[in-house]
């Protein structure tokens, strides 16, 4: 580490310039008349060490991403609404205007090729093809054209043998640019396996992004190819809270992912309208092996294989006239292949048994969306919107098992399960109405009512025909918010929201790790979220974000148990972050961020929870026009906290948050 710092200081002296760091403020601005959004610039992402989407959960108020140690399943919670293993996320994701219809597996994506992030809050789907109950995350790539070749590289090294290399290049072509970004990242795991004295949850990522952008008169064409591979160790979930990073498993385990995304985007610009077409193809493959019982004996091993292919097409046209604006479009998505196989292999009392799930779940979605905004006068804007959505899911589920003995407490029953073939479809018309008062371009207040919809479906690893399918969720959200700027120094926005959910989807995990979804009758959610940034001068700024969430089942009886009045699952009662950015001695800077999550329940009975916790990140470094370096510490005081708890019927399994990591980063622009 000392050698790395000495080398960094040498390069700093070699490439030093006299410019101080310009700390950019966070902006909350209107993309057009109808939509306010929060923007995190490239500077914001770097200053707060946001390297992936789950990192964003420590910054965006009321937003959290967690998993049980496996990168192929991530759980999202935003504004009190959450998803589980088989349900749709309340947050939709776009990358370079590509709608990701199946988002769960993309939540751990590295942001190595992203220039900024936009957050659209509240029920969505009136200006975009994807619908979402709580919000949309738009990942933007840099589309600036270059006249001469550009190249940059970034190297990171940290404890736990972590190392990464990112390379960026831009090459000019006739009427356009080709951009290539690559990533290689590797680290040892945080959890040591005493069974073989090796790390259990090591990680490796290889990624490549290639884009070609061409401008021909009023036409802009963008071709994108994105490929990434993840090769990780086993899933580190624990039954012992006293030894958070030590386990004893007879299976090392692995999680291997292969994700391919390609697209063609066409944009045509005229004086008062923009036409856009985005066609995309995605192929995702995941293979996983884990020791399901968490004991040294060879009692239960689970291996799974998931594969899906999807095609999406989104067409939209935006017309802007003096005093009014119209945005309309249509969206189609076909996950024409989606297969999932899961094999449970048991050894108990010197006997062998197995249970194999073989599931196919193709899916089609279609939507029409339109939003119209009109200036009533110079200060008041009235917005009205409609969305029609249609979804169909096919389900083909076959379960085979063989148990020489019956052990009911472990779910070993000599029972034949039916081969189930089913199809369901849903459709819904969703309205939105918004009234905005804009005093000027820096100050506004709005009142909005919008409805959201989350499709129903089938639990892929359920074996009980009575609980196999679940109904869609329907939500109604009322928001009151404001945004203000003052002298380019203060930027403040806050929103009060209340959401009523009918038929809330709730997951229950059985003792044999199968799960099912049922629907609570009603749930009520309300909260407050606020973000602030104050720029004292070009050398010092502070920022904060806070979200308070109250979420409860209003009417929920399941299996003769009454859960009414309990807190919703996987919803923190608050999120909070406070940070400062300080530059000194011309090119040096110091960043400090404090992050906190409130108490979170992980079962519908509210018997399993994680208390509120807080940790601190800090970074000190140097930045000039071509060269920069920094030393960073994640979780400065090595706070122990639980990232997620699997609250199964009969046992709990715990996944811990990351321990303290200390590293150094070097970046050079050629």
C-alpha positions in Angstrom: 0.0 0.0 0.0 2.8 2.5 0.9 4.5 1.8 -2.5 1.2 2.5 -4.3 0.8 5.8 -2.5 4.4 6.8 -3.3 3.9 6.0 -7.0 0.7 8.0 -7.0 2.4 11.1 -5.5 5.1 10.8 -8.1 2.6 10.9 -10.9 0.7 13.7 -9.2 3.8 15.9 -9.3 4.5 14.9 -12.9 1.1 15.8 -14.2 0.0 18.5 -11.7 -1.9 21.6 -12.8 -3.1 24.7 -11.0 -6.9 24.2 -11.3 -8.9 23.5 -8.2 -11.7 21.0 -8.1 -15.1 22.2 -9.3 -17.7 20.5 -7.1 -20.8 20.2 -9.2 -24.2 20.5 -7.5 -26.9 17.9 -7.7 -29.7 19.1 -9.9 -33.4 18.4 -9.8 -34.6 19.7 -13.1 -37.3 19.3 -15.7 -36.5 17.0 -18.6 -39.6 18.5 -20.3 -42.8 20.0 -19.1 -44.2 16.7 -17.8 -41.4 15.1 -15.7 -39.1 16.1 -12.9 -36.2 13.9 -12.2 -33.1 13.6 -10.0 -29.8 13.5 -11.7 -26.5 12.0 -10.4 -23.6 13.2 -12.6 -20.4 11.4 -13.3 -18.8 13.5 -10.6 -21.5 12.5 -8.1 -21.0 8.8 -8.9 -17.3 9.0 -8.4 -17.4 11.2 -5.3 -19.8 8.8 -3.5 -18.2 5.6 -4.8 -21.3 4.4 -6.7 -19.8 1.6 -8.8 -23.0 -0.5 -9.2 -26.8 -0.2 -8.8 -26.8 -1.6 -5.3 -24.3 1.1 -4.3 -27.0 3.6 -5.4 -29.2 2.3 -2.6 -27.0 4.0 0.0 -27.5 7.4 -1.7 -31.1 7.6 -3.1 -33.6 8.2 -0.3 -36.2 5.4 0.4 -34.3 3.1 -2.0 -32.5 -0.2 -1.1 -31.1 -3.2 -2.9 -30.3 -6.4 -1.0 -29.7 -10.0 -1.7 -28.9 -13.2 0.1 -25.4 -13.4 -1.2 -26.1 -14.4 -4.7 -25.7 -11.9 -7.6 -28.4 -13.6 -9.7 -31.2 -12.7 -7.3 -31.5 -9.1 -6.0 -34.4 -7.6 -4.0 -35.5 -4.0 -4.5 -37.4 -1.7 -2.1 -38.3 1.8 -3.1 -40.9 4.0 -1.3 -42.2 1.1 0.7 -42.8 -1.2 -2.2 -40.6 -4.3 -2.6 -40.1 -7.4 -4.7 -38.9 -10.9 -3.9 -37.4 -13.8 -5.9 -40.2 -14.4 -8.5 -42.1 -11.1 -8.4 -41.6 -8.0 -10.6 -39.4 -5.2 -9.2 -41.2 -1.9 -8.2 -38.3 -0.2 -10.0 -37.7 -0.4 -13.7 -34.3 0.1 -15.4 -33.2 1.6 -18.7 -29.7 1.5 -19.9 -28.9 3.9 -22.8 -32.7 4.0 -23.5 -32.9 0.2 -23.6 -35.8 -1.1 -21.4 -34.8 -4.0 -19.3 -38.1 -5.9 -19.0 -36.6 -8.5 -16.6 -34.5 -6.4 -14.2 -33.8 -8.4 -11.1 -30.5 -9.9 -12.4 -29.3 -6.4 -13.6 -29.3 -4.8 -10.1 -25.7 -5.8 -9.4 -24.5 -4.4 -12.8 -21.2 -2.5 -12.6 -21.5 1.2 -13.7 -18.1 1.2 -15.4 -19.6 2.6 -18.7 -22.2 5.0 -17.3 -21.9 8.8 -17.4 -24.9 9.7 -15.2 -28.0 8.3 -13.6 -31.5 9.8 -13.7 -34.2 8.8 -11.2 -37.9 9.2 -12.1 -39.9 8.9 -8.9 -43.4 7.6 -8.3 -45.6 5.4 -10.6 -44.1 5.4 -14.1 -45.1 4.2 -17.5 -46.7 7.3 -18.9 -43.6 8.6 -20.7 -41.7 5.3 -21.0 -42.5 1.9 -22.3 -41.7 0.1 -19.0 -44.2 0.6 -16.2 -43.1 0.7 -12.6 -45.0 1.3 -9.3 -42.3 3.2 -7.5 -39.8 4.7 -10.0 -37.5 4.2 -13.0 -33.6 4.3 -13.0 -32.2 5.5 -16.3 -28.5 4.7 -16.8 -27.0 7.1 -19.4 -23.9 6.5 -21.4 -21.8 9.4 -22.7 -22.9 10.1 -26.2 -20.5 13.0 -26.8 -18.7 12.8 -30.2 -15.0 13.2 -30.5 -12.8 14.7 -33.2 -9.6 12.9 -32.1 -9.0 9.6 -30.3 -9.4 9.6 -26.5 -8.2 6.9 -24.1 -8.3 6.5 -20.3 -7.6 3.8 -17.8 -8.4 3.2 -14.2 -6.8 0.8 -11.7 -8.1 -0.1 -8.3 -6.5 -2.3 -5.6 -7.8 -3.0 -2.1 -7.7 -5.6 0.7 -9.3 -9.0 0.2 -7.0 -9.2 -2.8 -9.4 -6.9 -4.7 -8.2 -5.5 -8.0 -9.9 -4.0 -11.1 -9.0 -2.5 -14.4 -11.2 -0.3 -16.5 -10.3 0.9 -20.0 -12.2 3.6 -22.0 -11.6 4.5 -25.6 -13.3 6.8 -28.1 -12.3 6.8 -31.8 -13.8 9.2 -34.3 -15.3 7.9 -37.5 -17.1 9.7 -40.3 -20.1 11.5 -38.8 -19.7 9.6 -35.5 -17.7 7.9 -32.8 -17.0 4.4 -31.6 -16.7 4.0 -27.9 -15.3 0.8 -26.2 -15.3 0.2 -22.5 -13.9 -2.9 -20.7 -13.8 -4.0 -17.1 -12.0 -6.7 -15.2 -12.6 -7.1 -11.5 -11.6 -9.8 -9.0 -11.5 -10.2 -5.2 -11.3 -12.9 -2.6 -14.4 -13.4 -0.6 -15.2 -11.9 2.8 -16.3 -15.3 4.2 -13.7 -18.1 5.0 -14.8 -21.7 4.6 -13.3 -23.8 7.4 -14.2 -27.0 5.5 -11.4 -26.4 2.9 -9.8 -23.3 4.5 -10.6 -21.2 1.4 -12.7 -18.1 0.8 -16.3 -19.0 -0.1 -17.7 -15.9 -1.8 -14.9 -14.7 -4.1 -16.0 -12.7 -7.1 -14.8 -12.2 -10.7 -16.3 -10.0 -13.4 -15.4 -9.5 -17.0 -17.4 -6.9 -19.1 -17.2 -5.3 -22.5 -19.3 -2.5 -24.0 -19.0 -1.4 -27.6 -21.1 1.5 -29.0 -21.1 3.2 -32.4 -22.8 6.6 -32.7 -23.5 8.2 -36.1 -25.2 11.6 -36.9 -26.5 12.0 -40.4 -28.3 15.3 -40.8 -31.3 15.1 -38.4 -30.9 11.3 -37.8 -28.9 9.8 -35.0 -28.1 6.1 -35.0 -26.6 4.2 -32.0 -25.6 0.6 -32.0 -24.8 -1.1 -28.6 -23.3 -4.4 -27.7 -22.8 -5.3 -24.0 -21.4 -8.6 -22.7 -20.5 -9.4 -19.1 -19.5 -12.5 -17.2 -19.7 -13.1 -13.4 -17.9 -16.0 -11.8 -18.4 -16.1 -8.1 -18.1 -18.4 -5.2 -20.8 -19.9 -3.1 -23.8 -18.1 -1.5 -22.7 -17.1 2.1 -25.8 -17.3 4.2 -25.2 -18.1 7.9 -27.1 -19.6 10.8 -24.6 -18.2 13.4 -24.6 -14.5 14.1 -21.5 -14.8 16.3 -19.2 -15.7 13.4 -20.3 -13.5 10.5 -17.5 -14.2 8.1 -16.7 -17.8 9.0 -18.5 -20.9 7.7 -18.1 -24.6 7.5 -19.6 -26.1 4.3 -18.8 -29.2 2.4 -19.6 -27.6 -0.9 -17.5 -24.6 -2.1 -20.3 -23.6 -4.4 -20.4 -21.2 -7.4 -22.6 -18.6 -9.1 -21.9 -18.1 -12.8 -23.6 -15.5 -15.0 -23.5 -14.7 -18.7 -25.4 -11.6 -19.8 -25.6 -10.4 -23.4 -27.4 -7.2 -24.4 -27.5 -5.6 -27.9 -29.6 -2.8 -29.4 -30.2 -0.4 -32.2 -31.5 3.0 -31.4 -32.8 5.5 -34.0 -33.6 9.1 -33.2 -35.0 11.6 -35.7 -35.0 15.3 -34.7 -37.1 18.0 -36.3 -37.9 21.6 -35.2 -40.7 20.6 -32.8 -40.7 16.9 -32.4 -38.5 13.9 -31.7 -39.1 10.3 -33.0 -37.3 7.5 -31.2 -37.1 3.7 -31.8 -35.2 1.3 -29.6 -34.9 -2.4 -30.5 -33.1 -4.7 -28.2 -32.2 -8.3 -27.6 -31.0 -9.8 -24.3 -29.8 -13.3 -23.4 -29.1 -14.2 -19.8 -27.7 -17.5 -18.4 -27.1 -18.3 -14.7 -25.8 -21.5 -13.1 -25.5 -21.9 -9.3 -24.5 -24.6 -6.9 -24.8 -24.2 -3.1 -24.8 -26.3 0.1 -28.4 -25.8 1.1 -28.3 -27.0 4.7 -25.2 -25.1 5.9 -23.7 -28.1 7.7 -20.4 -30.0 7.2 -22.3 -33.1 6.3 -23.5 -33.9 2.8 -27.2 -33.4 3.6 -28.6 -31.0 1.0 -27.1 -29.6 -2.1 -28.9 -27.4 -4.6 -27.9 -26.6 -8.2 -29.9 -24.4 -10.5 -29.8 -23.3 -14.1 -31.7 -20.4 -15.5 -31.8 -19.2 -19.1 -33.9 -16.6 -20.8 -34.0 -14.6 -24.0 -36.1 -11.5 -24.6 -36.8 -9.0 -27.3 -38.1 -5.5 -26.7 -39.2 -2.7 -29.0 -40.1 0.8 -27.9 -41.4 3.6 -30.2 -42.1 7.1 -29.0 -42.7 10.5 -30.4 -42.5 13.8 -28.4 -44.0 17.0 -29.8 -43.1 20.3 -28.2 -45.1 23.4 -29.2 -45.4 26.8 -27.5 -47.4 26.2 -24.4 -48.0 22.5 -24.7 -46.3 19.2 -25.1 -47.4 15.6 -26.1 -45.4 12.4 -25.7 -46.9 9.1 -26.9 -45.6 5.7 -27.6 -45.9 2.0 -27.6 -43.9 -0.9 -26.1 -43.6 -4.6 -26.8 -41.6 -7.2 -24.9 -41.3 -10.9 -25.5 -39.4 -13.1 -23.1 -39.9 -15.9 -25.6 -37.7 -18.4 -23.8 -37.4 -18.6 -20.0 -36.4 -21.9 -18.5 -35.5 -22.7 -14.9 -34.2 -26.0 -13.5 -33.5 -26.6 -9.8 -32.2 -29.9 -8.4 -32.3 -30.6 -4.6 -30.2 -33.6 -3.7 -30.6 -35.0 -0.1 -28.7 -37.6 1.9 -30.4 -38.5 5.2 -30.0 -41.6 7.4 -27.8 -43.2 4.8 -30.5 -42.8 2.1 -30.5 -40.7 -1.0 -33.4 -38.5 -2.4 -33.9 -35.8 -4.9 -36.4 -33.2 -6.0 -36.1 -31.5 -9.4 -38.1 -28.5 -10.6 -38.3 -28.0 -14.3 -40.1 -24.8 -15.2 -40.8 -22.8 -18.3 -42.2 -19.3 -18.1 -42.3 -17.4 -21.4 -44.0 -13.9 -21.2 -45.3 -11.2 -23.4 -46.1 -7.6 -22.6 -47.6 -4.7 -24.6 -48.3 -1.1 -23.6 -49.6 2.1 -25.1 -48.7 5.3 -23.2 -49.4 9.0 -23.6 -48.9 12.2 -21.6 -50.1 15.7 -22.4 -49.0 18.8 -20.6 -50.3 22.3 -21.2 -49.4 25.7 -19.7 -52.6 27.1 -18.2 -50.8 30.3 -17.7 -47.2 31.4 -17.4 -46.9 29.6 -14.0 -49.3 26.7 -14.0 -48.9 23.4 -15.9 -51.6 20.8 -16.1 -50.6 17.2 -17.0 -52.9 14.4 -17.9 -51.7 10.9 -18.9 -53.0 7.4 -19.6 -51.3 4.0 -19.9 -52.8 0.8 -21.2 -50.9 -2.3 -20.3 -51.4 -6.0 -21.2 -49.3 -9.0 -20.0 -49.5 -12.7 -20.6 -47.5 -15.4 -18.8 -47.3 -19.1 -19.8 -46.4 -21.6 -17.1 -45.2 -25.2 -17.5 -44.1 -26.8 -14.2 -42.9 -30.3 -13.7 -41.6 -31.7 -10.4 -39.9 -35.1 -10.0 -38.8 -36.5 -6.7 -37.7 -39.8 -5.1 -37.5 -40.3 -1.3 -37.1 -43.8 0.2 -38.3 -42.5 3.5 -40.7 -39.8 4.8 -39.3 -37.0 7.0 -42.1 -34.4 7.2 -40.2 -31.8 9.2 -37.7 -31.5 6.3 -40.4 -31.6 3.6 -39.5 -35.1 2.4 -42.9 -36.5 1.5 -43.6 -39.5 -0.9 -46.1 -37.5 -2.8 -46.7 -37.2 -6.5 -46.9 -33.6 -7.8 -49.0 -32.7 -10.8 -47.5 -31.6 -14.1 -49.0 -28.1 -14.4 -49.5 -26.2 -17.7 -51.3 -22.8 -17.3 -51.7 -19.4 -19.0 -52.9 -16.2 -17.5 -53.1 -12.7 -18.8 -53.9 -9.3 -17.3 -54.7 -5.9 -18.6 -55.2 -2.5 -17.0 -55.7 1.2 -17.8 -53.8 3.5 -15.5 -54.4 7.3 -15.2 -52.2 10.2 -14.0 -53.1 13.8 -13.2 -50.6 16.4 -12.2 -50.7 20.1 -11.4 -47.4 22.0 -11.3 -46.8 25.6 -10.2 -43.5 27.0 -11.5 -42.5 30.3 -10.1 -39.5 30.3 -12.3 -37.0 27.7 -13.7 -35.5 27.3 -10.2 -38.7 26.8 -8.0 -41.7 24.6 -8.4 -44.4 22.8 -6.4 -46.5 20.0 -7.7 -49.5 17.8 -6.7 -49.8 14.4 -8.5 -52.1 11.4 -8.5 -51.0 8.3 -10.4 -51.9 4.6 -10.4 -49.5 1.7 -10.7 -49.8 -2.0 -11.6 -47.6 -5.0 -11.0 -48.3 -8.2 -12.9 -49.3 -11.4 -11.3 -47.6 -14.7 -12.0 -46.4 -18.1 -10.8 -43.9 -19.1 -8.2 -41.3 -21.0 -10.1 -40.2 -23.2 -7.2 -43.6 -23.9 -5.6 -45.1 -27.4 -5.5 -48.5 -26.7 -4.0 -51.2 -26.1 -6.7 -53.2 -24.1 -4.2 -50.5 -21.4 -3.9 -48.8 -21.7 -7.3 -50.3 -18.5 -8.9 -50.7 -15.1 -7.4 -52.7 -12.0 -8.4 -51.4 -8.6 -9.7 -50.9 -5.7 -7.4 -52.7 -2.4 -7.9 -51.6 0.8 -6.3 -52.8 4.4 -6.0 -50.2 7.1 -5.1 -50.8 10.8 -4.1 -47.7 13.1 -4.0 -47.0 16.6 -2.9 -43.6 17.9 -3.6 -41.4 20.9 -4.3 -38.0 21.8 -5.6 -36.0 25.0 -5.1 -32.6 26.5 -6.0 -31.0 29.6 -4.5 -28.1 31.5 -6.0 -26.6 28.4 -7.6 -25.7 27.3 -4.0 -28.7 25.6 -2.4 -30.6 22.8 -4.1 -33.4 21.3 -2.1 -36.3 19.0 -3.0 -38.8 17.2 -0.9 -41.8 15.0 -1.5 -44.7 13.7 0.7 -46.3 10.6 -0.7 -49.1 8.2 0.3 -49.7 4.9 -1.5 -52.5 2.4 -1.1 -51.9 -1.1 -2.4 -54.5 -3.7 -3.2 -53.5 -7.4 -3.3 -50.0 -6.8 -2.2 -47.7 -9.8 -3.2 -46.1 -11.4 -0.1 -43.5 -14.2 -0.2 -43.2 -17.1 2.2 -40.1 -19.4 2.2 -40.7 -23.0 3.4 -38.1 -25.0 5.5 -37.0 -26.9 2.3 -36.2 -23.5 0.6 -39.2 -23.6 -1.8 -41.4 -20.6 -1.7 -44.8 -19.3 -2.6 -46.5 -15.9 -3.1 -49.9 -15.0 -1.8 -51.7 -11.7 -1.8 -52.5 -9.5 1.2 -55.8 -7.7 0.8 -54.5 -4.2 1.4 -51.5 -2.3 2.5 -50.9 1.4 3.3 -47.6 3.2 2.8 -46.8 6.9 3.4 -43.5 8.7 3.7 -41.3 11.7 3.3 -38.2 12.0 1.3 -35.9 14.9 0.8 -32.5 15.7 -0.8 -30.3 18.7 -0.2 -27.1 20.0 -1.6 -25.4 23.2 -0.5 -22.4 24.6 -2.3 -20.5 26.9 0.1 -17.9 27.7 -2.5 -15.9 25.9 -5.3 -14.0 24.1 -2.6 -16.6 22.9 -0.1 -20.1 21.4 -0.4 -22.4 19.2 1.7 -25.2 16.9 0.6 -27.8 14.8 2.4 -30.8 12.6 1.6 -33.4 11.3 4.0 -36.4 9.1 3.6 -38.9 8.1 6.3 -41.2 5.2 5.4 -44.3 4.0 7.2 -45.6 0.8 5.7 -48.1 -1.7 7.1 -50.5 -4.5 6.1 -53.9 -3.1 6.4 -55.9 -6.3 5.9 -53.9 -9.6 5.7 -55.0 -13.0 6.9 -53.1 -16.0 5.6 -53.4 -19.7 6.8 -55.7 -18.5 9.7 -53.0 -16.1 10.9 -53.8 -12.4 11.1 -50.9 -10.1 10.0 -52.9 -6.9 9.8 -51.0 -4.0 11.3 -47.5 -5.6 10.8 -44.7 -3.9 8.9 -44.1 -4.8 5.3 -41.2 -7.1 4.4 -37.8 -5.8 3.4 -38.8 -2.1 3.8 -36.4 0.0 6.0 -38.2 2.4 8.3 -35.8 5.1 7.2 -32.8 5.8 4.9 -30.3 8.6 5.6 -27.1 9.8 4.1 -25.0 12.8 4.8 -21.8 13.7 3.1 -19.3 16.5 2.4 -16.8 17.2 -0.4 -13.8 19.4 0.4 -11.0 20.4 -1.9 -7.8 21.9 -0.6 -4.3 22.8 -1.6 -5.4 23.3 -5.3 -5.8 19.7 -6.4 -6.4 17.6 -3.3 -9.8 16.7 -1.9 -11.5 14.8 0.9 -14.9 13.2 0.7 -16.9 11.8 3.7 -20.3 10.1 3.6 -22.4 8.7 6.5 -25.1 6.2 5.5 -27.8 4.8 7.7 -30.7 2.2 7.2 -33.6 1.9 9.6 -35.1 -1.1 11.2 -36.2 -3.7 8.6 -38.5 -6.7 9.0 -38.0 -9.9 6.9 -41.1 -11.9 7.7 -44.8 -11.1 7.6 -45.1 -12.0 11.3 -42.5 -9.4 12.2 -40.5 -11.8 14.3 -37.3 -11.5 12.2 -35.6 -8.1 11.8 -32.4 -6.1 11.6 -32.0 -3.1 13.8 -31.0 0.3 12.4 -27.4 0.6 11.5 -25.0 3.3 10.3 -21.6 3.1 8.5 -19.1 5.7 7.1 -17.2 5.8 3.8 -14.4 8.2 3.2 -12.0 9.0 0.4 -8.9 11.3 0.0 -7.2 12.0 -3.3 -5.8 14.2 -6.0 -7.3 15.2 -9.3 -5.8 17.1 -12.2 -6.7 17.4 -15.9 -5.2 14.0 -16.9 -4.3 12.2 -13.7 -6.0 11.4 -10.5 -5.6 9.1 -7.5 -7.4 8.4 -4.3 -7.3 6.3 -1.2 -10.7 5.1 0.0 -12.2 3.3 3.0 -15.6 1.6 2.8 -17.2 1.0 6.2 -14.6 3.0 8.1 -15.4 1.6 11.5 -16.0 -2.0 10.3 -19.7 -1.9 11.3 -21.4 -5.4 11.4 -24.9 -5.4 9.9 -27.2 -7.8 8.1 -27.8 -7.1 4.4 -30.6 -9.6 4.2 -32.3 -12.4 6.2 -34.0 -15.4 4.7 -36.8 -15.9 7.2 -37.9 -19.4 6.3 -40.5 -21.6 8.1 -38.3 -23.3 10.8 -35.0 -21.4 10.5 -33.3 -18.1 9.6 -30.3 -17.6 7.3 -28.3 -14.4 7.5 -26.2 -12.5 4.9 -23.9 -9.9 6.3 -23.0 -6.5 4.8 -19.5 -5.9 3.6 -16.8 -5.4 6.2 -14.2 -2.6 6.1 -12.4 -2.3 2.7 -9.3 -0.1 2.2 -8.1 0.6 -1.4 -6.4 2.9 -3.8 -7.5 4.0 -7.2 -5.4 5.4 -10.0 -6.8 7.0 -13.2 -5.0 8.5 -16.2 -6.4 10.1 -19.4 -4.2 9.8 -22.4 
